[in-house]
Amino acid sequence: LHAFDAECIKGRRINVRRAKDDESIITLDGLTRKLDRDLLVIADSKKPIALAGIMGDEESEIKNNTKHIFIESAYFNPTLIRRGARRLNLSTESSFRFERKADIHALIPALLRARELIIKFCGGIMKGGVTDIYKKQEVETEKVTFSIKWLNDFLGSNFSREEIIEPLTLLDLNVKGDTSLEVEVPSFRRDLDIKEDIAEEVIRMVGFDSIPMRSTIVFEKVGSLPHGSLKIGKIKEYLVSRGYDEVVNVSFISSDELKPFKMGIKPIAIQNPITSNLTHMRSTLIVGLLKTVKRNMNIGSRDMRFFELGNVFIQNQTSGKVEEPLKIAGVITGKVKNQDWRGENRTFDYYDLKGDIEGLFSFVNINDNRFEKIKGELSLLEEGSDIYIEKEKVGFVGSISAEISDYFDISKKVLLFEIELAPLLNRISFDYNFKDLPRYPAVLRDLCLLVPGNVTHQQIEDIIRKSGKGLV
């Protein structure tokens, strides 16, 4: 309902229309607002006198000396009112209600009730009658259909037809049917939309204590996660067990944040960025993790282990299509154990992170993995290794370069890794086979090898495994 000072309505009649581009209105809050054709207004014969469903104007408001009033009862399209309120940055109690649908069947009863109260308490006299310009008088009633068996299975109850219909009838819901029931939902119950809503009303009225206790629970249908999701869950489970915290960053970055990396990947620009510093889709998870490290350093955190699992966005140079490979990345910085009673107070190094990755491969039964010194220049890492599964490169691990540290203003040594998940998921196996326990105790030997400086640890390990098949 909205009441106008009838003396201020030019032409003694109103109409609902779109505003004109050159019109303006002074609303009840005293502000002059410019209007356009996207806004709905209530107007008299000369100008707008209210923003439909939002706020009235200052001139036609009810004043202390008002003698004649005109009451409008209306229903407006919720989407139109929402758009108008957002466009004007004006949220009112009226717009809040209209945005969530008014009861179209309550317009006349509400108007008659207002008339009754005004006559009773204000001594008013009504002139004329009620004018209804709504052309479509019949509004299709919402109906919800369900079976008695479904409702009992859903609630775990054993209600009869009468026990279901009685509480619904008390709520002014018209119920028809025998084994399959059809409920007509009145317009004032906009919260009833699906059959689960009806089941909730039944049990709310009857009482939860009417559901019998069961000593056993039987599941007729048991869903399961996709196999890939189970594998991803196991990977996360391992990293959490190693002391890592999972982080979730937005998929948008600034193109400037990728420039120091010199990875040779052109980021994909967003056509309608939400802010000026989130203009491109991420092509690596490293940017978000380093920003997370910096934020945590700013609030006093010193020892950190973070990982993130998510999609990156890369444009295929050949086909031009956007690919979204799934990757996992992690960072560590700070001390291994802070104030350890044994005196071990060292900082994380390359071998700590490499050990975590090797442990991950062992956990998911991927044995044919290797680490090789990074070939070529990569401005991201000061030193590190490429990670291979069989002969396929799947990622890298190492410590970030001074250039990257300076760009993100990180004063501590940070180590990181990033791995493509597709090769892992294709090879992961959780099928464990039992092997007989060794008949003889293990023999431990400490070997000291003198090798040329250009021989890597991986080369030595490969020779040992090749020569000692079945023994190592």
C-alpha positions in Angstrom: 0.0 0.0 0.0 1.0 3.6 -0.6 -0.9 6.7 0.4 -0.8 10.0 -1.5 -2.1 13.4 -0.7 -5.0 13.5 -3.2 -4.8 17.3 -3.6 -1.3 16.9 -5.1 -2.4 14.4 -7.8 -2.8 16.4 -11.0 -5.7 15.3 -13.1 -7.2 13.3 -10.3 -5.9 10.0 -11.7 -2.7 8.0 -11.7 -1.1 5.6 -14.2 1.9 3.2 -14.0 4.4 3.7 -16.8 8.1 3.8 -17.7 9.9 7.0 -16.7 11.2 9.3 -19.4 14.8 10.1 -19.9 14.4 13.8 -19.1 12.3 13.3 -15.9 13.4 13.6 -12.3 11.8 13.2 -8.9 12.4 14.4 -5.3 11.9 11.3 -3.2 10.8 11.2 0.5 14.5 11.3 1.6 14.8 14.7 0.1 17.2 13.7 -2.8 16.6 14.6 -6.4 16.9 11.6 -8.6 17.3 11.5 -12.4 15.1 8.9 -14.1 15.4 6.9 -17.3 13.3 4.4 -19.3 14.6 1.5 -17.2 12.7 2.7 -14.2 9.0 2.2 -13.4 7.1 5.1 -11.9 3.6 6.0 -10.8 2.6 9.3 -12.4 -0.3 11.7 -12.5 -1.2 13.7 -15.7 2.0 15.8 -15.5 4.8 14.1 -13.8 6.0 11.1 -11.7 4.7 11.1 -8.1 6.4 7.9 -6.9 9.1 5.3 -7.8 7.0 2.2 -8.2 7.6 -0.3 -5.4 10.5 1.8 -4.0 9.7 5.2 -2.6 7.1 8.0 -3.0 7.9 11.7 -3.8 8.2 14.5 -1.4 5.4 16.6 -2.8 2.6 14.1 -2.6 3.4 12.6 0.8 0.9 12.7 3.6 1.3 15.9 5.7 -0.3 17.2 9.0 -2.7 19.3 7.0 -3.7 16.6 4.5 -7.5 16.2 4.3 -7.9 13.9 1.3 -5.9 10.8 0.7 -5.6 8.4 -2.2 -4.5 4.8 -1.4 -2.8 2.6 -4.0 -2.6 -1.2 -3.6 -0.3 -2.8 -6.2 1.8 -5.8 -7.3 5.0 -5.1 -9.3 7.3 -7.4 -11.1 10.0 -8.4 -8.6 12.8 -8.3 -11.2 11.9 -4.8 -12.4 11.8 -3.5 -8.8 15.1 -5.1 -8.0 16.8 -3.6 -11.0 15.4 -0.2 -10.3 16.5 -0.2 -6.6 20.0 -1.3 -7.6 20.2 1.3 -10.4 19.3 4.1 -8.0 21.3 2.5 -5.1 18.1 2.9 -3.1 17.0 0.0 -0.9 13.8 0.5 1.1 11.4 -1.7 3.1 9.0 -1.4 0.2 11.6 -2.6 -2.4 12.7 -5.4 -0.1 9.1 -6.7 0.0 8.3 -6.3 -3.7 11.6 -7.9 -4.7 10.5 -11.1 -2.9 7.1 -11.1 -4.5 3.9 -9.7 -2.9 0.7 -11.7 -2.6 -1.3 -10.7 -5.7 -4.5 -12.0 -4.2 -4.1 -9.8 -1.1 -4.3 -6.4 -2.9 -8.1 -5.9 -2.6 -8.4 -7.3 1.0 -5.5 -5.2 2.1 -7.0 -2.1 0.6 -10.4 -2.7 2.2 -8.8 -3.3 5.6 -6.9 0.0 5.3 -10.2 1.7 4.5 -11.8 0.1 7.5 -9.1 1.2 9.9 -9.0 4.8 8.6 -12.8 5.1 9.0 -12.7 3.6 12.4 -9.8 5.5 14.0 -9.6 8.6 11.9 -13.2 9.3 11.3 -12.7 9.4 7.6 -15.4 9.2 4.9 -14.9 7.1 1.8 -15.9 8.7 -1.5 -16.2 6.4 -4.5 -15.3 2.8 -4.5 -12.4 0.5 -5.3 -11.0 0.7 -8.8 -9.4 -2.6 -10.0 -7.5 -2.4 -13.3 -6.0 -5.8 -13.1 -7.1 -7.5 -16.3 -6.0 -11.1 -15.6 -8.3 -11.9 -12.7 -7.6 -15.6 -12.6 -4.1 -16.5 -11.4 -3.1 -20.1 -11.8 -2.7 -21.8 -8.5 0.6 -23.5 -7.7 0.3 -27.2 -7.2 2.6 -29.7 -5.6 2.2 -33.5 -6.2 3.7 -36.4 -4.2 2.8 -39.9 -3.1 2.1 -41.0 0.4 4.8 -43.6 0.1 7.4 -40.9 -0.9 6.5 -38.7 2.0 6.8 -41.6 4.5 10.1 -42.7 3.0 11.4 -39.2 3.1 10.5 -38.6 6.7 11.0 -42.1 8.0 7.4 -42.1 9.1 4.4 -44.3 8.7 1.6 -41.8 8.3 -1.8 -42.6 6.9 -3.6 -40.5 4.3 -5.8 -38.9 7.0 -2.7 -38.1 9.2 -1.1 -36.2 6.3 -4.2 -34.3 5.1 -5.4 -33.1 8.5 -2.4 -30.9 9.3 -2.2 -29.5 5.8 -5.9 -28.6 5.9 -5.3 -26.7 9.2 -2.8 -24.6 7.2 -5.4 -23.7 4.6 -4.0 -26.0 2.0 -6.4 -27.8 -0.2 -5.4 -31.5 -0.7 -6.8 -33.8 -3.3 -6.1 -37.4 -4.2 -5.8 -40.9 -2.7 -2.4 -42.6 -2.8 -1.0 -39.7 -4.8 -1.8 -36.3 -3.3 -2.1 -32.9 -4.9 -1.7 -29.8 -2.8 -2.9 -26.4 -4.0 -0.6 -23.8 -2.6 -2.3 -20.5 -1.7 -0.7 -17.3 -2.9 0.3 -16.2 0.6 2.5 -19.3 1.1 5.3 -18.4 -1.3 7.7 -20.6 0.7 5.9 -23.8 -0.5 7.4 -24.7 -3.8 8.4 -28.3 -3.9 7.3 -31.6 -2.3 10.0 -31.4 0.3 8.4 -28.2 1.6 5.1 -29.9 2.0 6.8 -32.8 3.9 8.4 -30.2 6.2 5.0 -28.6 7.0 3.5 -32.1 7.8 6.2 -33.0 10.3 6.2 -29.5 11.7 2.5 -29.8 12.6 2.5 -33.4 13.7 5.8 -33.3 15.6 9.1 -34.9 15.2 8.5 -37.2 18.2 5.8 -38.9 16.1 8.5 -40.5 13.9 9.2 -44.0 15.3 12.7 -44.9 16.6 14.6 -47.3 14.4 17.4 -49.6 15.6 18.8 -50.0 12.1 19.1 -47.7 9.1 18.8 -49.2 5.6 20.1 -47.2 2.6 18.4 -48.2 -0.6 20.7 -46.1 -2.7 24.3 -45.3 -1.7 26.0 -42.7 -3.9 29.8 -42.5 -4.3 32.2 -39.9 -5.4 33.8 -40.0 -8.8 37.0 -42.0 -8.9 39.0 -38.8 -9.7 37.6 -37.0 -6.6 38.6 -39.9 -4.4 42.2 -39.7 -5.7 42.3 -35.9 -5.2 41.0 -36.4 -1.7 43.8 -38.8 -0.9 46.4 -36.3 -2.2 45.0 -33.6 0.0 44.9 -36.0 2.9 48.6 -36.7 2.5 49.7 -33.1 2.4 47.5 -32.2 5.4 49.2 -35.1 7.3 52.6 -33.5 6.4 51.5 -30.2 8.1 50.3 -28.3 5.1 47.2 -26.0 5.2 45.0 -25.8 2.1 44.3 -22.4 0.6 41.8 -21.4 -2.0 42.6 -18.3 -4.1 40.5 -16.6 -6.8 41.3 -17.6 -10.4 41.9 -14.0 -11.4 45.3 -12.2 -11.4 46.9 -9.1 -12.8 49.0 -9.5 -15.9 51.8 -7.6 -14.2 52.1 -10.3 -11.6 53.2 -12.8 -14.2 55.8 -10.6 -15.9 58.7 -11.5 -13.4 58.1 -15.2 -14.0 59.0 -15.1 -17.7 57.3 -18.4 -18.3 56.5 -17.7 -21.9 52.7 -18.1 -21.3 50.4 -15.2 -22.3 47.6 -14.9 -19.8 44.0 -14.9 -21.0 42.4 -11.5 -20.6 38.9 -11.1 -19.0 36.5 -9.1 -21.1 34.6 -7.7 -18.0 37.1 -7.7 -15.1 35.6 -7.0 -11.7 38.5 -4.8 -10.6 41.6 -3.3 -12.2 44.0 -5.6 -10.5 42.1 -8.8 -11.5 42.1 -8.6 -15.2 43.4 -12.0 -16.4 42.9 -15.7 -15.7 45.7 -17.4 -13.8 48.1 -19.6 -15.7 49.9 -20.8 -12.6 48.9 -21.4 -8.9 52.2 -19.9 -7.7 51.1 -16.3 -7.9 48.2 -16.8 -5.5 50.4 -18.9 -3.1 53.1 -16.2 -2.9 50.5 -13.5 -2.2 49.1 -15.8 0.6 52.6 -16.1 2.1 53.0 -12.3 2.0 49.7 -11.7 3.7 50.5 -14.2 6.4 53.9 -12.6 7.0 52.2 -9.2 7.3 50.2 -10.5 10.3 53.2 -12.1 12.0 53.2 -15.7 10.8 56.7 -17.1 10.4 56.6 -20.8 9.7 54.2 -21.7 6.9 53.3 -24.7 4.7 50.5 -24.1 2.2 49.1 -26.0 -0.8 46.5 -25.2 -3.4 44.7 -27.5 -5.8 42.8 -26.0 -8.7 42.6 -25.2 -12.4 44.8 -22.9 -14.4 43.8 -21.4 -17.7 46.1 -21.6 -20.8 45.3 -20.9 -24.4 46.4 -23.6 -26.8 48.7 -22.0 -29.4 47.7 -24.4 -32.1 43.9 -24.7 -31.8 43.3 -21.4 -30.0 41.1 -23.2 -27.5 41.3 -22.5 -23.7 42.5 -25.4 -21.7 42.0 -25.8 -18.0 44.5 -28.3 -16.6 44.3 -29.2 -13.0 47.4 -28.5 -11.0 48.6 -28.7 -7.4 51.2 -26.4 -5.9 52.7 -25.8 -2.5 55.1 -23.5 -0.6 57.1 -23.8 2.6 59.0 -21.2 4.5 60.4 -20.6 8.0 61.7 -23.1 10.5 61.2 -26.9 10.5 60.6 -27.0 14.3 60.4 -23.8 16.3 62.0 -24.0 19.8 62.5 -27.8 19.6 63.6 -29.3 22.9 66.4 -31.2 21.1 67.8 -27.9 19.8 66.9 -28.6 16.1 65.9 -25.1 14.9 66.9 -25.1 11.3 65.0 -23.5 8.4 63.3 -25.5 5.6 65.6 -26.4 2.7 65.2 -28.0 -0.8 65.4 -31.5 0.6 62.5 -31.0 3.0 60.2 -30.1 0.1 61.7 -32.8 -2.2 61.1 -35.4 0.6 57.4 -34.3 0.8 56.9 -34.8 -2.9 58.7 -38.2 -2.9 56.5 -39.2 0.0 53.4 -38.2 -2.0 54.5 -40.4 -4.9 55.1 -43.3 -2.6 51.7 -42.7 -0.9 49.9 -43.1 -4.2 52.0 -45.9 -5.5 53.9 -44.0 -8.2 57.4 -45.4 -8.1 58.9 -44.4 -11.5 59.6 -40.8 -10.6 62.8 -38.8 -10.8 64.2 -35.4 -10.2 66.6 -33.8 -12.7 68.3 -30.5 -12.4 66.4 -27.7 -14.2 67.7 -27.2 -17.8 67.7 -23.7 -19.2 66.8 -20.5 -17.5 63.7 -20.1 -15.3 63.5 -16.8 -13.6 61.1 -18.2 -11.1 63.6 -20.5 -9.4 67.1 -19.8 -8.1 67.8 -23.5 -7.9 65.7 -26.5 -8.3 64.7 -29.6 -10.2 62.2 -30.7 -12.9 59.9 -33.6 -11.8 59.4 -36.5 -14.1 57.1 -39.5 -14.0 58.6 -42.1 -16.3 59.8 -39.8 -19.2 57.1 -37.2 -18.8 57.8 -33.9 -17.2 55.0 -33.1 -14.7 56.3 -30.2 -12.7 59.2 -28.5 -10.9 60.5 -27.9 -7.3 63.0 -25.4 -5.9 63.6 -22.1 -4.1 62.3 -18.8 -5.6 64.7 -16.4 -7.1 65.7 -13.0 -5.6 63.8 -11.3 -8.4 60.5 -13.0 -7.4 61.2 -12.3 -3.7 61.7 -8.6 -4.4 58.6 -8.3 -6.5 56.3 -9.9 -3.9 58.3 -8.2 -1.1 59.1 -11.5 0.7 62.2 -11.3 2.9 62.4 -15.0 3.8 63.6 -17.9 1.8 60.6 -19.6 0.1 60.6 -23.0 -1.5 57.8 -24.2 -3.8 56.5 -26.8 -6.2 53.9 -27.1 -8.9 52.7 -30.4 -10.5 50.2 -31.2 -13.2 47.6 -33.6 -11.7 46.4 -35.3 -14.9 49.5 -37.5 -15.2 49.3 -38.4 -11.5 45.6 -39.2 -11.6 46.1 -41.5 -14.6 48.7 -43.5 -12.7 47.5 -43.4 -9.1 46.7 -46.8 -7.7 45.5 -47.7 -4.2 45.7 -51.4 -4.8 48.1 -52.8 -2.2 49.4 -56.3 -2.5 50.6 -58.3 0.5 54.2 -59.5 0.3 55.8 -62.1 2.5 57.9 -60.7 5.3 61.6 -61.0 4.8 63.0 -64.3 6.2 66.3 -62.6 7.2 66.9 -59.3 9.0 67.8 -56.3 6.9 71.5 -55.4 6.4 72.3 -51.8 6.7 75.5 -50.3 5.1 76.8 -46.8 5.1 78.5 -46.2 1.8 80.7 -43.2 1.1 81.2 -42.6 -2.7 83.7 -40.3 -4.3 82.3 -39.1 -7.6 82.9 -36.2 -10.0 81.1 -33.0 -9.2 78.9 -33.2 -12.2 77.3 -36.5 -11.2 73.9 -36.0 -9.7 72.2 -37.9 -6.9 69.6 -39.2 -9.4 72.2 -40.8 -11.6 73.7 -42.6 -8.6 70.3 -43.8 -7.4 69.4 -45.0 -11.0 72.6 -47.1 -11.1 72.0 -48.6 -7.7 68.4 -49.6 -8.5 69.4 -51.0 -11.9 72.3 -53.1 -10.5 70.5 -54.2 -7.4 67.2 -55.4 -8.7 65.5 -57.6 -6.2 68.0 -56.7 -3.5 67.3 -53.0 -3.0 
